[in-house]
Structure formats: structure tokens, C-alpha cells
Amino acid sequence: MFTLLREWYSRHFSNPQVFVLAAFLVMGLVVLVLAGQLLAPLLAAVIIAYLLEWAVHALEQRGLPRLLAVTLCFVLFLGVMLGVVLVVVPILMQQIGQLVRELPRMILEGQRMLLQLPENYPHMVTEDQVREVMGALRAQSIVLGQRVLNLTLMSAMQMMNLLVYLIIVPLMVFFLLKDKALILAWFASFLPRDSGLVQVVWQEVHVRISSYVRGKFIEIVIVWGVTYLVFWMLGLNYALLISLLVGLSVLIPLVGAIAVTLPVALVAYFQWGFSAPFIHVMLAYTVIQMLDGNVLVPLLFSEMMNLHPLAIIVAVIIFGGLWGLWGVFFAIPLATLVNAVIRAWPSESFMESHQHHPDHVTPPSCQANADVTCTAQTANFDQ
């Protein structure tokens, strides 16, 4: 057993660059585990900067100076965020309050439907089973009411923190974009000189994570907007709130779509019953999910690897357990990060091919696309 472990260690960690890469990843993981919630605003700012970087880069290619391009993108970002806070958030709060007021009526309607089951299906459902279900529903409704009250009180107490974050996060986004080169150079100053492998893996991870974040943001906005337009045209109550849930459900593929189906069906049923409008809403929701999975996702993520559904579920469980709601939101990007590191981790053939040229490292993403950009990347790695 010891011999096998020694051979495995020699095969994967004998090269000093591999050891540096492993140490770098371990330190990053420790920081995230110990200070993940504390660094949540910084992580949010980094993700927003990722989203805006492509626009800044596009403006730079058109001849604009970096500072001017960053300023224009940042002003546009502030305008969108201000519009969301002043227009979308009040409507969402109004619909949430209306839904909370309607919950007792919905619960009574659900109890009436349950009481009819023993009469309509006496061989399948008994009165004792209905009583047990109703007792469980009452208990859950009490717990839900307490959670809503606690959330309201907590939101009132933490409103100042939210206002502070609304100021701090945009400022961090601006400086991350403006001083991107300086920040990356500062991080690079802590790496050993012989760190070409770390740069290779970082380039691979950077390309995949930035592509994922931008693609997922575009997917959320498109799904949210299309769903809201369709639900609004069909006259569904709480259209903005329900469509937002549908848009956010794409953060957790498969599982999110299944989970959001229930609130969509319940709201439509309690509004119209089992009638033609209910069927229209459910058909429209099904079409939207099919178009998202079969058309939009392949277009946005055609160049990225797809995670297995089991990997997605495991990532949501692990990172959600570590960081709660933030962990659920960042589960797929973090799982993509792990997958990218595994794919970029040097194999024996990689080590042999670079054994005699340790200072010259070609990014893996360039091996399949030998263009001018990759040549520039390779030159940067050589430096």
C-alpha cells in the first residue's frame, strides 16, 4: 500500500510546479471555507466584473482607452442596477406581500380538495391519511409563517448592511475593472518564478469560468424576460415573481426546473382551477423549458463541457451546506472550476513533453486553436 502511494505521489507531485499548483489550490480552498460568507461581496464583485469585462474588452478593441471603456460600462451597470432597485424590486415586494396575504385562502382551498379525496377515491385514499396530510400542512404553514416573519425582521435589521453592500460592491467592481492588470500583477508577485504550470491551469480555469458566468447571466435574463412576457400575456397572477423564480431556476439545471414547476402549477390552479387557462400556462412553461434546454443552452455553452446531473446535485449539496444560499448560487461555477482544474491537471504525457522545456508552457486551450490570441497567451506565459 505504501509503495502504491509513493508511486502515485511521484507520478503526480514529483514536479515542483505541480506542488506549487496543489499548494495554491489548497490555500484557496481554505480561504473559501473559512471566510466564504465574509468574502461574499467580493465574490459578487468579481463575478460582476467578469460579466462586464467582455464589454470593456470590446470597447478597447474599437480604440477606446481602458479607463473610458471601464467608465462607460460602469455607468451602464449602475443605470441598470438603479432601474432594478427602483422599478423591479418594488413590484416584487408588492407581489410577495399579495401572495402572503393569499396563502390562507390557498391553504383552505387545498384542505377542501383533500377532504374530497376519500369520497372520490375511497379505495385509494382514506380519511386517516387525509388527516395526517392536513396536520402536516398546518405544521408546515406555521413554520413558513414564522420563517417569513423572521425574514422580515432580519431584513429590517440588516437593511443598513444591504445599503452598505450596494455601495461597496459597485466600487469594488469599478476598481477590479480599472486596475485589472495591477491586481493580477500583484497576485503574480506572490507566486514562485517557476510557476508556468499555475498560469496554464489558471488560463484554462479563467476561460471556462468567465464563459460560464457570462453565459449563465444571459440565460437567466432571457428566460426571466420571456417567461414574464408570456405569463403577463396569459394573465397569470404574480407574473414577475414567478418568472423570476423560473429565471433563477436555471442556476441548478434539471433540479431547478423541476422545483419551480410546483409553484407555477399551484398559482395557476388556485387562480383558474383545472381549466383552459391553467393548461395554457403549463403548456407555455413546458415550451419555455424545452427551448431553454434544447436551443438556448447549446448556443450559450457550446464551447464548454457539460457537467453530469449527479455532479450538479453533489455540488449543490456540498457548497449549499457550506455557504447556504450563496453556496447554491455559486455551486455550478465552483463545480466547473473543479472540473476545469481536473482537466487542466498535467498528465504523464504533459510532464514528459515539458520535461526538457520547463520554461515554455503552452496553454491547453491553445493546443486546439492555434491563432494569434493563443500565440500572445503563450508569449505571456513565457515571460
N, C-alpha and C positions, 0 to 999 in steps of 0.2 A: 504493500500500500504506500509506504513511504517513497519507494522508488518511483511509483507512478506519479505521485505528487511532485517529486523533484523533476521528473521528465516534463510534466505539464508546465511547471514553473519555468524551466529552462526554455521550453518551446515558445512560451508567450511573454515572458518578462525578462529574458536574458539581455535584451537590448536596452540600454539606458533610456532611450527615447520612449519606449513602451512604459517603463517605470514612471517616468515623468508624467505621461498621459494618465496612467492609473492614479497617481497621487493627485493630479489636477481634478479628476472626476470625483474622487473620494472627498476632497475638500469642498467641492461644490455641493455634493450631496449632503454633507454635514451642515453646511451653512443653510441650505434649504430646509432641512428637517428641524434645526434648532431655531431658526429665525424666519421661517416661511411666512407666518402671518405678519410679522413686523415689516418684512420686505414686500408685502403685497402691493403697496402703492408704487414702489419702484418697479416691480414686475409688470404692473399695469402700464406704467410709463414706457417701459422697454417695448412692450407689445404694441402700444400706440405708435411709438417711434418706428417700429418695423412696418406698420401699416402706411405711414407717411413717407418712408424712405424712398419707395419706388417713385412717388410723385416728385420728390425733391430731385432724385437722380434724373428723371425725365426732363425736368426744367433745366438742370445743369447741362444736359446734352443739347439743349436748344440754345445754349450760350449764356444763360443767366449765371451770375455769381452764386456761390453756395449760400451766402448769407441772405441774399434776396430771395432765392428759391425757398429756403427754410422759412423766411418771414411770410411769404405768400401762402405756403402750405399751412403754417401755424395759424394764421389769421382765418383761413378757411375752416380749419379744425375747430377753432374757438367759436366761429359762427354756427357751425353745425351743432356743437355741444350746447351752446346757448339756446338754439332753437329747440333742441330736445328737452332741455330743462324747463323752458318757458311754455312750450306747446304740448309736447308728448306726455311729460310727467304729470301735469295736472289732469289730463284726460284719463291717464292710467289710474291715478289716485281716485278720481271720481267713479270709475268703473269698478275698482276694487271695493270701495265703500258701498256701492249699489249691490254688488254681488254678496257682500257680507250681510247686508240687510235682507237679501232674498234667501239666504241659506235656511232660516227656519221654515219658510214655506216649502222649499225644496225637500227638506227632511220630512215634513208632514206628508207631502205627496209621495215620497218614497216609502214611508211607512204604510200608507194606504194601498200602494201597489203590492207590498209584501203581504199584507193581510188578505189580499185576494188570491194569492198563490195557492193556499190549501184548498180553496173552493174550486179553482180552475184546474189544478193538477193534484188531486188528492192522493194519487199513487206515487207521486214523486216528492212532494213537499208536505211536511206535517206542521201542525201548529206549534209544537215544541221547537222545531227548527227555526220557525219564523220568530218566535220569542227570543231565542238565543241571538239571532242576527240583529233584531231590533235592540236588544240590550247592548250588544257590541257597538252598534251605530250610535246609540245615545252616549256611551262612554267615549267614543272617538270624537263625537261632536263637542263634548265638554272639553276634551283635551285640545281640540282645534281652536275652540273659543279662547282658552287660556293662552295658547301659543300666539294667536292674533293679538290679544291684549298685551302680552309680554313684548311682542314685536313692536307694537305701537309705543309702549312706554320706553323701550330701548331706543327706538328711533328718535323719540323726543329728547332723550338724554344725550344721544350721540350725534345730534344734529350739528353741533359745533364741530365735531371731528369730521363729519361729512363735508362741511363747508371748507374746513382746512384742506382736506384732500382735494376738493375741487379747485383749490388754488395751487397746491403743491404739485399735483400730478401734471397739469399743463406746463408749469415751469420746468419740471424735470424733462418733459417731452421736448421742449424748446432747446434746452441745453444738450440733451442727448443727440439731437439732430445737428445743432450748430457746431458742437465740439466733438463730433463723432471720431474724427481722426486722432485728436488729442487723447480722448478716453481710451481708444483702442491701443494707442501707443503706450499709455500709462499702464494698462493691463499687461501689455507685452513686455514691459520693463521688469516685471516680476518673474518672467519665465527664463529658464536657462538659455544659454546661447544655442545649445544643441537641442532645439525644440521644434524641428521641422515637422515631426510627426504630429505634435499637438496642433500645429497650424493646419495640417492636412485634414485632420479629423474635425477641427473647428470649421473649416471651409465647407466640408460636407454637411455638417450639422446646420450651419448658418443658412445654406441654400435651402435645405429641406424645411427647417422651422419657419423661415421667413415666407417661403411659398405657402406653407400650410396656414399660417396665421392670416396672410392676405386673402387666400382663397376661402378660408372659413368665414372671415368677416364679410366678404362679398356674398357668400352663400346665405348667411344669416339675414343680411339686408334684403336680398332678393326674395327669399322665402317669406320673410315677415311682410314685405310690401305687397307681394302678390296675394298672400293669404288674407291680409287685411282688406284689400280691394275686393276680393271675391266674397268674403264674409259680409262686408258692408253692402255690397250689391244684393246679396241674398237676404239682408235684413236681420242677421244674427245679432243677438244681444252681446254686449261686451266684446265687440269685434276686435278692437285694438288690443285688449288684454289677451284674448285667446290667440290672436295672430302672433303676438309677441312670444307666447309660450311655444307656439309652433316653430317660430324662427329660432329660438334658443334651443329647441329640441335637437337641432342638427349638430350641436356640440357633442352629443352622445349618439352616434349613428345606431340605427336599429332600435336600441333601447329607448331613446328619446322619443322616436316616432310612436312606438307602442304606448309609452306612458302618457303622451299628450292626447291620444285617441279618446281616452275616457272622459276628460273634461270637455272636449269638443262635443262628444255624443251626449253627455249629460245636459250641457247648456242648451243644445238644440232640442233635446227631448222635452225638457221642462218648459221650453218656450212654445213648442208646437205639438208635442206628443208624437206618436208614430204616424206621421202624415207625409205628404209630398214634400213640404219644405225641409223636414228632417232628412229625408232621403237625398234631397238635392245637396244639402250641406255635407253629408257624409260622402257622397259621390265626389263632390268638389275637393274635399280634403284628401280622399284617396288619390285622385288625379294629381294633385299638387305633390303628394309624397312620391308617386311614381315618376313624375317629371324631375323631381329633385334627385332621386336616386339613380335614374337611368339617363338623364340628359345633363343636368347642371353639374353634378359631382364629377362625371367623367371629363367635362370641359374644363373645370377649375383645377382638378387634381390629376390630369392625365400624365404628368411627369413625376408624380410621387408614388411611393409604394403604398399599398393599401394594408392597413392593419387588420389582422384577423379579428372577427367579432369577440372571440374569447379574450384576446389581448385587450380589447377595448373595455370589456366588463371588468377584467382584473385591474386595469389601470384606474378605472373609476372607483373601484372598491378601495384600492391601496391609497391613492392620492386624496380621495374624498375622506377616508378615515384619518389621514394625516392633517389635512388643512380645511376640512369641511367644504363649504360652498366654493371657496377659491380652488380647492383641490379638484372638485368636479369640473369646474371651468377649464382648468389647466391640465386635466388628466390626459387628454388626447395629444396636446403639444408635448407634454413630458414623455408620454409613451413613444411618440415619434422621435423625440430626442434619443431615448434609449435605443430604439431600433436603428437610428442613423449611426450612433456610436458603434453598435454591434456590426453594422455593415461596413463601416469605415475602419474597424479594428484590423490591424495588419495581420495577414496570414503568413504562413511559412514562405510562400512564393513571393509575397510582398517583401519580406525581410531579406530573402536571398537576392531579389532584384535590386535592392538598395544597399546591400551589404558593402559593396565596393564604392558606392557613391552616396555616403550619408548626408552630404550637404545639398544634394539635389533631389528634391521631392516634388513629384508631380501630383497635383490634386486628383483624387479618384474621379471626380465629376468631369475632369478634363480628358480622361483616358478615352471616353466615348465620343467626345465632342472637341476635336482639336481645332479651335477657332482662335480669333485674335484675343478675345476675353480670357480664354484659358491660358494663352501664352503670357498675358500680363499677370495673371494669377501666379503662374509658375515662376515668373521673374520676381514677384514679391516674396514668394516663399524662399527663393534662393538668397534674397537679401537678408 
